[in-house]
C-alpha cells in the first residue's frame, strides 16, 4: 500500500538473503545448528516494554551461542510510537511493529510473545503506567507467558529500581517481571490459566545492565561486579560467516518504522547481567549453573540424548539425510516421554530437522491471496522428496474436510508431485485480522478474552493442510499453512499469506472530514468485493444533527477485488458539532461495516487488517487566511491531507525542489515531523528556507528529536532541543501572550481549543532559546516544572520562524478542532503580525 521512503533503510533490509514472506529453507549448516539446539533443554525469557527495547545482542547470544530456547516478551506492540516509513500510527503501527519483531526474531533465532498492554505513549512514572494499563491484567499476562514458555532464566531489560527516572513503561516492565517471578508458581494466582498450562518457577532473574545505567564507562568500571555475569557477545560463528553482534545488528535493523536501520558491528564486546533473585550463582559465569539442560533433564530423555548427541558429533554436512534413521528413532522415543512441555517443544524442533534432512518440499499455494466465507478456493500442492529416503505420502487433511484424502503414494527421489484440491471456506470462518483488534480497546489495554490467544504474536492461520507421511516406516504429520505464491516480472517470486476476508468491505476516503463552514461536502465511499457477483446497497450512519443524501445507493460488482465508488452529500449543522459517520453495506440482509486495510512493506509479510470503517466529521468554527502551503515531508504524518480538508492548496516540496525560486509563492511552508532527523539534503537546503523567512515568508517547523539533527542550525537563532515533553493530554495550558497576533488571528485561541487532545500535548520541546523567540504557551505534567517550549515564535527579517513541539500529527487524525484552529493561525502568522490585538 505504501512505498518505503528511506532508501538506506531499504538497503539494510534487503541484505538478508531470505525475503520476509518466503518459507525458510534450511541448508546443511542451519540443520546442524538446529541439531545443536535440539540437544539443549534450557530456556531464557527476555522481558521489556516495546518493540526495539530488546537487546538483540544478548538474545542472539543466548540462542546461537548458548543454544538455549530464547524468547522476547514485549509488553506492548509499540502502538504509541512514531512511524518513519509511512503514515500508519496507533493500531496499524502496532501491526507493523509486531511484524518487525517477528522479522528480528527470524534473524536472531528467538521467539516472540506479548501481553495485552496498549502502548498509550510516553509515561513518566510506572505508577501512571500501571494505572492506565490495568496492572492486574498485564501482570496476569506476564505470569501466563512464564507458565507457558517455562523459562529457566528471566532477564529484564530495565531496572525496577528507577521509578520516575526513565520511561514509565520501561520501569513497569521490570517491576511486573519481578512480581511475576514469584507468582507464576503459585496455583492460587490466576487459577483459570491452569486449565491450559501448569505453574512454573524460574530459577533466576537478572537485570541486563550496562555502563549507560551508571552514566559512563568509567563509573561502570568502578562497580563491584561480583553479583554479575558477563559474556563476550562478539563471538564469531563460522557457519554463518558472521559474528554474534553482526547477527544482532541485522535483527535490530528490522525495526525500520523506528529508524533502527544501522551498520553492523564486529569484534569482542562484553554484556553484563546483574543477579536479582533466585538460586545463587557460582564462580563459573554460568547462567544455567545447577540447571540440567541436557536430555537427562526429562524422564526417558537419556536414550534420546545419546542418539542426538551422536548425530551432532558425527554430522554429515554433505548428506544430512544419512541421519534420518537416528532422528526417526529419537522421534519415536520422544513421543513416549511424560514431560508434555519438552515433548511438544522438542517434537516440533525434531520434525523440522527431519523435514530438512529429507529435503522435503511441501507447499500449499492458493490461486488467490484471499477468499470470503462460502467461497471456493483452488489449492495447488507441491510434494517433493529430494533425498534417497523411503517416504510415502499416506494422505493429507484439509480443515474443511471431515476425513483425509488418501494417497498412499511413494515419493520417488527428486520427482515432483502436484495435486490440486478445491475447498470451500466455511460460512462461520473467522476473518484474518490481528486478534487483539477484534474488540474495542481502552487507552491502556487490548480486549482479548480467549486465554489461548493471549500473548501470541499473530492470529493463528485458519487454513492449512496436514500432510500424513511415512518416513522410513515412521508416521509423521507435517502441517503447512496455505500461502499464495506468485511472481512479478520486476521482483521475481513472491509470497503472501492466504487470508479470509469479508464478502464486502467499505472505505471512506478520509479518516476525518473537516467542515470549515455550513456548506455541504461530497464524501466518497469505496466498496470492495471479496467475492464475485456482489449486489446490495450502501447507506450511511451519521449524527442526528447532520444530514446525508441520498438515503441508499445500489451496489453491483461483478468480479472479486473490483471496487465501486459512490458519493454521498453530507450537510453539516449551522453550529460547531462533531460525530462519526459509517458506511453500511447491505448484502442479502447482512450489514458489513469494516474497512479492509492492506499493509505492504518489503521487510515484513503482507498484512490484512479489518477495522471499523468510520470517520470523524467536524463542523468547525474556523477562519483561515492564505491559500498555498508548501510541505516538506519528514516521518509519516497526515498533516498535508488534514490541511487540504480545510481548503488549503498543499504542495509537497521534495528536497531537490527547495530552491529560492520555488519557495517565494507559498503563503507558508511547513516542515514535517522529524524532517531534520531523517532528510539528509536539508543540511544543504536549510539556508534557502531561512532566506525564505528573511524575505517575508512564514516557516512552521514541527518537532524533531534532540539527537541526530542533520543541520548545523535548526533555526535562525539559538534554539536547543531537549527531551522535555508533556504526556498528559489534559494538562492545563497557560496562555503566556494572550495579545500575541498568532493567538488572535484569524481565530481567537482560548483554553477551550486544548480540550479533547489525544495521547499528549507535545514532545521534544526546546529548553533553551535566544531572546528573539517568544514562547506563547506553557504546560506541564503533574509535579513538574512548567514547560514553555511547545510553541515558539520569532521574527526573522521580514518573516516569521515558528517552532512547535505540539503533537499536531496526532491531533489532526483524531479530528481535534482546536488543533486545526491553532495551526490555521500559525499558517496565517505573516498576516496576523500586521494587526494589533489587546484585551
N, C-alpha and C positions, 0 to 999 in steps of 0.2 A: 504493500500500500504506500509506504513512504520509502524514499531512497535515502541512503546514508549521505550525510553532508560532509563527513570528515574522512577525507581520502586516506590520511595517515592511519586512522583507526581501522579503516577497512583493510589496509595492507597488513597490519598486525594480525587481524583476524584471519586473513587469507593464508598465512604461512602455515597454519595447521593443515596436515595432509588429508584429513577426512572431513568433508562437509558436515555441518551440524545435523543435517537431516538424514544422512546416509547411515544405514545399519553398520555396526562395527564388524570389520573382518580382521581376524587375528592372524598375524604372522607367527613364525616359529618362536621368535624371541618373546613375543607377547604371550604365547601359550606357556612358555617356560616360566615367565613371571607369574602367570595365573596359577601354575602348579605350586610355585613357592608360596604364594598367598594362601593356597588351599591347605598348606601344612602349618599355618599359624592360626590358632584359635584364641586370638586376643583382639580386643576392640577398644577404640578410642572415640569419644564423643566430644567434639569441639563446639562451644556454645558462645554465641554473640547475638547482637541485636538486628543487624541489617545485612542484606547483600553487600559485598565488598568489605565488610568488617573482618571477615575470616582471614587468618594468616595462612595463605596458600603454601608458604614455605614449610610450615610445620605439618599441615595436612598432607602435603606431598611426601614429606619425610616419613611420617608415620605409615602412610600407605605403600610407598615404593621402596623405602629402605628397611623399616621395621617389619613391613608386610602385614601390619595389623588392619583389620577391618575398621575403616575410619569414616566418620560422618560429621557433617556440619549441621548443627541446629541453629538456624537463623530465626529468631523470634518473630520477625516481620518479613514481609516481601518487598520492603523498600518503597511502598506506595507514596510516601511523603516527600521523596527526593525530587531532584530536577532531572530533566532528560536532555542530554546533549546530542542525541541523534534524531530526534523527531518531536512531534507535538504531543505525544501521549503523556498524560500525567495521571495522578491518583491511581484508580483501579487498573487502568491499562498499562501504566508504568510498572505496577506491581506484577503484571503478567510478563512483561519484558524482562524484568529483573529476576523473576523466578527462573525463566529460561536461561538467563545469563549465568545464574548459579549452577544450573544443571550442566551447562556448557563447560563451566570451570571444573566441575567435578569429573566430567568426562576426560579432562586433561590431567588433573592431579590424582585421579583414582579414588576419590572419596565418594560418599553418598550424601544425599541431601534430605533434610527434614525441616518442618516449620511448626509454628504454633498458629493460633487464630488471631494473634495480636495484629492490629492495624497500625501501620506507621502513620501517625497523625501529624508528623512534622517534628521539628526540634523541640526538645523538652529540657528545661534547665535543672530539674531535680527529679530523682526517682520517685519521690512521693507523688508528684503530679503524674508521672508516667503510670504508676501502678493504680492510681485512682481512675485515670481515663481508660486504661487497658482492661480493668476488672482483674485485679491481682489474682483472685482465687481461680478464675478460669485459665489464665495464662500459666499459673503455677501448675494447675492440673495437666495442662498440655506438656509442660516440661517433664513432669512425673511420667506421663504417658510415653513420651519419647524415650526416657530412660528404661521404663519397663519393657518397651517394645524392642529397642536396639540392644539393651543389656550390655552397656559398656563396662569394661573393667576399670577404665580411667576416664575421667572427665577433665577437660581443660577449658577454663574460662578465658575469653579474650580480654575481658576488662576486670578492673579491680573493684570488688564490692565495698571497699573502704573509702571510696572517693565521692560520696554523695554530695552533689552540688558543685563539684569541681569540673565536671565534664557533662557530655550529653546524658540526660536522664535515662534514655533508653539503654545506653551502654551500661551504666551502673546497675540499672534494674535487671538486666540480663544476668549479671554476675550474682546479684542478691537472690534471684529466683533459683539459679543453679545451686547455690549454697544450700538453700532451704530444701530443694527437691532431692538433693543428695541423701538426706536423711528420711524423707517422706516416701521415697519410691519403694522401700522395703517394709512399709507399714500398711498392713492389709486393711486397717480401719480408715485409711485416707483414700478417697476416690475409689470406693469399693466397686462401683459399677464397671470400672475398667477391667476388673479381674474376670469378667465374663469372657474377655477376649485375650487376656495375657496373664502374666504372673508378676508377683512382686520381684524386686531386684535390688541388690545392694552393690553399688560400685565400690571398688577397693580404695581408690584415691581420687582426690580432687586437687587440681593445680590451677594456678593463675599464670598465663603466658606473659611474663613481664619483659621489660627491655629498658634500655637507657632512657627512652623518652618519658618513662614513668617518673624518672628522677631528675629530669631537666637537662642532663648532659651525660656524655660517656664518662667524663671524669668523675662525676658523682656516683655513677653506677659502679665504676671500678672500685670505689672505696667500700662498697657494701660487703657485709658478711654473707657469703653465698652458700653457706653450709646447708641451708634449707632449700636449695635449688638444685635442679638438674639442668645440664646443658648438652646441646647436640650441635655437631657441625653439620648444618643443613646445606653445605656446599658440596655434599657427596656427589661424585661423578658416576653416572650409570652408563657403562659401555653399551649395553643392549639398546639403549635409547639414543646414544650419541649425544646426550645432554646431561648436564649436572642437575641436581635437585632444584637449585634456585632458578635455573633456566625453565624447568617444567613449571615451577611456581609462577614465574613471570608470565608465561603463556596462559596459565589458568586465570590469573588476576586480570589479564588483558581481555578476557571475555566480558568484563563489566564495562562495555563500551558506552552504555547510556549514562554512566557516571564519569566518563572520561578517564578510564583506568588503562587505556592502551599505553604500554610502556616498553622501554628497552629491556632486553633480558639481562640477567646478571650471572656472573660466574665466580668461582673461587670460594675459598673457605669462609664460612660465616657462622658465628655462634648464635644459638637460640636458647633462651632460658625459660624454665617454668618453675614457679615457686610452689612448694608443697603447702596446701591449706588444711586438709583434713583427710582422715582415713588411716589405713595401715602404714606404719612407719617405713621410711626408706632405708636403704643400706648404703654402702660406700661405693657401689659399683656403677653408679649413674644409670641404673636400670629402672625405667618407668614401670616395668612389669615385675619387679622384684617380688618373689613369693607367690606369683600367679603362674600357674601351669598353662602355657599357651601352646602346648603340643597336643597331639591326638590323645595322649594319656588323660587329658582333662575329662573326657567323657567315657562312661562305661561302655565297653565294647570298642573303643577307639584305637586301642593299641595295634590291633591287626590291620586296621585301615591305615594307620600312620606308617607301619612297616612297609606296606605296599607303595604308598605315595612318596615316602622318602626315597625309596629305590628309584621311582620314576624321576624324581628331582635330581638325584645323584647321577643317574645314567641317561639323562635326557637326550633324545635323538633329534637334533636340530634339522637334520636332512629329511627325516621321515618320522614326524611326530605320531603318525598312525600306528607305528610299531608298538606304542604303549597302550593301545586300546584294550587288549586283554586284561592288563593290570588295572586300568582305570575302571573297566566294567566290573571287575571283581570287587574293587573298592566301593563302587556304586551299590552293588548288591548288599555288601556288608553294612553300608551306611543306612540302608533302609530299615535295618533292624535295631538301631540304637534308640535308647529311650529318651534322650535329651532332644525334645522337639525343636527347641530353638536352633541348636547347632545342626541338627538333622536338616532343617529347612534351609538354613543359610548355606551349608556346605553341599547339599544336593543341588541347589541352583548353580553354585560355582562349578561343581563337577560336571553337570550336564553341559554347561557352556564349553568346558575344556574338551569333553568327549566330542561335541559337535565340531569344534575347531580342529581337533586332531584328525577326525574322519574327513575333513574337507567338505562337510555337508553344506550345501546351499539350499536353504528353504525360504522361499519368499512368496508372499501373497499380495498381489497388487490389484487394486480395484481399477476398473477402467475410468472411473470418475473419482475426483478427490473427495466428494461428499454425496450424501443422499438423504432424502427426507424419509420419515417413517412411512411404511406401506409402499415404499419404492423398491423396485428390483435393481440389484447391483450384480454385475458380472465380475467374478474374481478370476484372475489369472494366477495359477500356482506353478511355480518352478521348483522342481526337486532334482538335486544333483549330488551324487556321491563321487567325490574327487579323490578317493583312496581305493586301495585294493581290499578293504574290509568287506565282510559279508553283511550287507544291510538290506533289509526288506522294509518296504512301506506297507504296513498292515492295513491301515485305514487313516482317514482324517475326519475330524469332527468340527462342524461349524456351529456357532452358538444358536443359529436359528433352526437347527435340525434336532429332532428328538433322538436320533440314532446316527452313528457314524456311517461314513461311506466306505465300504470295504474295498480294498485294492489288492492286498496280498501279492505284491509285485516285488521282485528282486531289483535292486538298483544297481545296474551294471556300472563298472568303473568309468567315470567321466562321460557318461551318456545322459544327456539332459532329458528329463521328462516334464511335459507340460500338461496341466489339467485345467479345465475351465468349469466353473460352477456358478450358477445363478442363485442368489439368495434374495429374500425379501426382508427388508428391515421391519421388525415388528412395530405395530402401532404404539406400543407402550414404551418404546425405546427412549432413553434419556438423551437429550441433545448434548453434543460435545461442546463443553464450555467449562471454564475453571469452576470447580465445585464450590469454592469459597465465595463466589459471586452470585450464587443461585438465590440467596435471600438478602434482604436489606441489611446492611451492616450499620453499626454505630460508629461514632467518631473513633473509638478505640478498639473495637472488636468486630471480626467477621463472625457470622452466624453459621455454624456447622453443627448439626445435631448428630449425625452418623459418626459414632466413635471410631469406626474403622477407616473413615476418610481423614480424620483429624491428623495433621502432620504430614500427609502425603504431599509431595511437591506438585503433582498434577493429577487430573482426573484419570482414573484407570480407563483404558481403552475397552469399549463395549463390543467391538467386532474383531474377532481373532479366529485363528484356525489352530486346532490341536493336531499335530502330526504324531500318530502312533507308529513307532518304529521298532524293529527288531535288529539290534546291532550285535553281531557275533553271538546271537542266541539270547541276548538280554533285552527285555522290553523297556523302552524308554519313550516317554512322552515329551515332545518339544512344542511349546506354544509360540506362535508368531502373530503379532498384531497385523492387521490389514493396513497396508500403506498404499500410496499412489505414486508409481514410478513413471516418469515421463522425461522428455528431453526438449531442449530448446537449442536451435542452431548456434546461438551465440553463447550458450552456457553449458551445453552437453547434458549429461544425465543428471536428473534432479529427483528428489524425493519430497513427498508431503505426507503428513499423517492423514489417514482417512477419517472423515468426520461426519457425524449425524447432525443435520441442520433442520430447521423448521420448514414446513411446506412453503411458507412465505415469510418475508421479513420486510420491515419498513424503516426508512431512514429519513430524518429531517435534514435539510441541507446545512443547518447551523445549530449549535448547541444552545445559543442564546439569540433572541431576536429583540433588538432594542428599538423602541418606537420613540423618537425624539419629539413627536407631537401626536395629535389625534388622527393623523392621516393613516389610511389603511395600507397594508403591505401584502404582497403576494408571497406566499410561503409554499415552497416546493416539497413534495413528498415523493421519495423514490421507493417503489415497491419492487422487490426482487423475488423471483420464483425459485423455490428449492426443488421443484419437480416440473415435469411437462404438464401443460394444459391447466392453467390456473384461471378460474373465473370466480368473481366475487365483487366486493365493493370496499371502499375505504371511507371512513368518516373520522372526525376529529373529536377528541375530548378536550375541553378548554374551560377556563374560569368563567364564572357566572356573569361577570360584568363585561366580558368580551363577546364579540360576535364572529362567527365563521360561516362563510358561504363557499360553495353550496353545502347542503347537509351531507350528501353522499356523492361518491364518484365511482363509476364502474371500472373494474379491473379485468383485463383479459390478456394473459400472457401465454404464448404457445410453447416456448422452449425453456427448459430449465436453465437458470443462470441469466436469462434475459431480465430486463427491468422495464417498468413502465412508470413514467413520471406524471404526477397530477399536481395541479396548483389550486390551493385554497386561498381565498381572500380573508384576511384577518383584520378586524376592525377593533382598535383599542378603545378603552373608555376615555372620557374627557380628562379625567384627573389621573394622577400618578397611581399606578397599580402594577402588580406582578403576579405571576402564577405559572402553571405548567400546561403545555399542550402535548397531546399524544395522538399519533395516528393509530387507528384501529382498523385492521384489515379483516373483513369477514369472509371466510371461505367455508361454504356449506354449513353455516350457522356457528362456526367456531371462530373466535376472535384471536388474532395474532398481533402482539404489541411490542415485539422485540426487534432490536436492530442487530444485524449481523455485521460484526466488526472484524476485519481481517488485518493481521499484523504480520508484515513480511519484511524481515531483515536477514541479511546473508549469514549472520553468525549464530542464529537460533532457528529452530524449526518453525515453520509456518503456523500461526496461531489463529484460531477462530474463537471469538468471544461474543456471547449473547448478552446484551444489556438492554434494559428498558429503553424503548425509543421515546424519549421525551425531551422537550426543550423548554427553556425558561423564556417567557415573554415578559417584557418590562416596558411599561409606559412611563417614560422619564419626563421629569420636569427639567429640561436641559436646553441650554443655548450654546452655540458654538460660533467661532469666527475662524476664517481661513478655510481653505479647501484642500490644497495639495500638500500631502505629507510624504516625506521620504523616510523609508525604514531600512536600517542596516541590521540584517539578521544576526543573532547570536545563537545561543542554545534555543531549542524548540520552545516556542510560545505562540499564542494566538492573538497577540496584540494587533497585528495588521488587520486580520479578519474582524476583530472587535471594533476597530476604528471605522472600517467600512460600514459596519452595521449602523453607525450614527451619521453616515453621509459623507465621510471624508473620502477623498481620492488618494489612496495609498499606493505608492510605487516602491517596490523593493529595489534597493540600491546595492548592487554587487560591489565587492571590494575594489575591483578594477575600474568601476564607474565613479569612484569617489574622486572627482576632479572639479576644480572651481567652476568650470562651465556647466557642469551637470547639477550643481547644488543650488545655484542662485535663485532658481524659480520656485523653490519649495517654501511654503509658509512656515514649516517646521521640519526638523529632521529628528527622528527617534533612533537611538541605538539600543538594540535588543539586549536581553539579559545575558550577561557573561560574555558579551562580544569581545571585550578587551582581554578575556581569558583564552579565547579559542580561535580568534581570527588573526592570523599572523600578519596579514597585509596591513592591518590598522597601525602597525608600528610606522609604516611609511605614509599612511594616509591621514594620520591624526592632525598634521599641520593644516591640511585642507579643511578639515572640519572646524578647527579653531579659527581659521581665516574666514570661514562662512559666518561664524558668530561675530567676529570682529567687524564684518561688513554689514551687520544688521540682522543676521539670521537668529533662529531660535533652536537651540540644540538641547534635547532631553536625553540624558544618559541614565539607563536603568541599571540595576545592581550588578556588580561584579564581585567575585570573591577576592579576598585580600591577598591571596597568593597566586603567582603565575600571571601577573599582568604583562601583556605584550608590549605596552607602550611605556616610554620613559615618564610621560606626564599625562595622566588621565584627564586633567583639567587645565585651564589656562593659569590657574593659581594653585598654590599648595593645597592638596586635598589628600588625606591619608585614610585609606580604608581600614576597617577593623573587622573583628568577628562579632561586633555588637549586633544584637537582634532583639526584637520584641515578639515573643512567641504567642502571647495571649492575644487572640484576635479581638477580644473585647476590652483590651487595655485602654484606659482613658487617654484620649487625645487632647493635648493642650495646644491651643492655637496661639502661637507666640507673637505673631504680627497680624492682628485682625484687620488692619487697614491696608495690608500689602495688596497691590493690584491683582496678583495671582490668586488670592483667596476671595476676590470680589468680582472678577470679570472673566467671562460673561456670566458666571454663576456665583452666587453668594454661598461660600462654603462654611458650613456650621458643623457642630459635633454630630448632627443627625446624619451627615454624609459618611460617617465612620461606623454606622450601625450595620450589622449583617455581614461584616468581613469574615473571611474564612481562613483557617489554618494559622495565620499570623498577621501581624501588622507589617513587618518588613524584616530585612536581613542584611547583614554585612554593611551596616551603617558606617559612614566615616566617623572618626572620633577626634579628628584634628583637622582644622581648615584655616585658611587665611582670613583676614578681616574683610576681604572683598565679598565673602559669602554671607548670606543672610539665612539663618535657619527659620523655617516657618512653623514647624510643628515639633512637639515633644511628646514622648510616651515612654513607658517603662513597664516591665514585668514587676509583679509584687515583690517588694523587698529590695529592689534595685534602684540605682540612681537613674535620673532622667536621661533619656537618650534623645539628643536634638539633631542627629544627623540623617534623619529619614527623608527630609526634603530640604535641599539647599539651593539657593538661587544667587547668581552673581551676574552683574553687568560686565560685559567684556566688549570694549569698543562700542559699537552701536547696537549690539545684540545681547541675548541672554543665554547664559550657560546654566542648565538645571541638572542637578544630580539627585536621583531618588532611589532609595533602597526599599521604598514601599512595594508590597508584593502585588502590583497590578497584574502580573502574569497569572496569578491565582484568582484574583477578584473578577477579572473580565469573564473567564469561562463560567463563573458562578453567577454572573448577571448582577453584581453588586452595583446598585445605581449610583451611590456616592463616589465610587471609584471612577466611573465614567465621567461624572460631573467634574471631579478634580482634575482628571487627566485632560479633559477638554480645556480647562483653564491653563494647564501647562502649555498646551499647543497654541494657546492664544496669547502667550506672555508678551510677545512683541507688541501686540495691540493694546494689551492691558496696561503696560507700563507708561503709556501716554496719558493715562487717566489718573485722577486723584480720588481717593476714597477715604472718608472719615466716618467715625462713629456718629 
